[in-house]
């Protein structure tokens, strides 16, 4: 049986550990590794895209990093309950034309008993910035 520690129910320490593990994984930009944190039938809403299952997550992430170059992410705990975590995040990237962006957003996560994320709902806004305005390295 697959498990991804820490497992729910979460406390302050384990919620922060789960967030740091997600931040580290996403900054690796390795879709196959990242997908292992999600249940096989995970459900996502990411902006205007709706995904179902690990294979769709992998495909989505590959496309993401083909278009979002030099990606760097920072996540922060907003709130948590027994098996849910709310996260505030920001990340920076540049597009293929060299324009830099900072994306701001919130994610709501729900985990199964084995610590795999069953649901991920992300609301994200992008702001064009100058390279000199970057603050996440």
URKABEL-V844220 format. One line per field, one symbol per residue. psi: psi as a letter, one per 30 degrees, with the letter a starting at -180 (. if undefined). Layout:
psi: ???
//
This chain:
psi: kkkjllllkkaeeeeeeeeeeeeeeeffhjeeeefffklfgkkkkjcgkkljleeeeeeeeeeefffjlhkkkklkkellaegkkkkklklkllaffgkklkkkakkkkkklfggkjekjjkkkkkkklleffkfj.
//
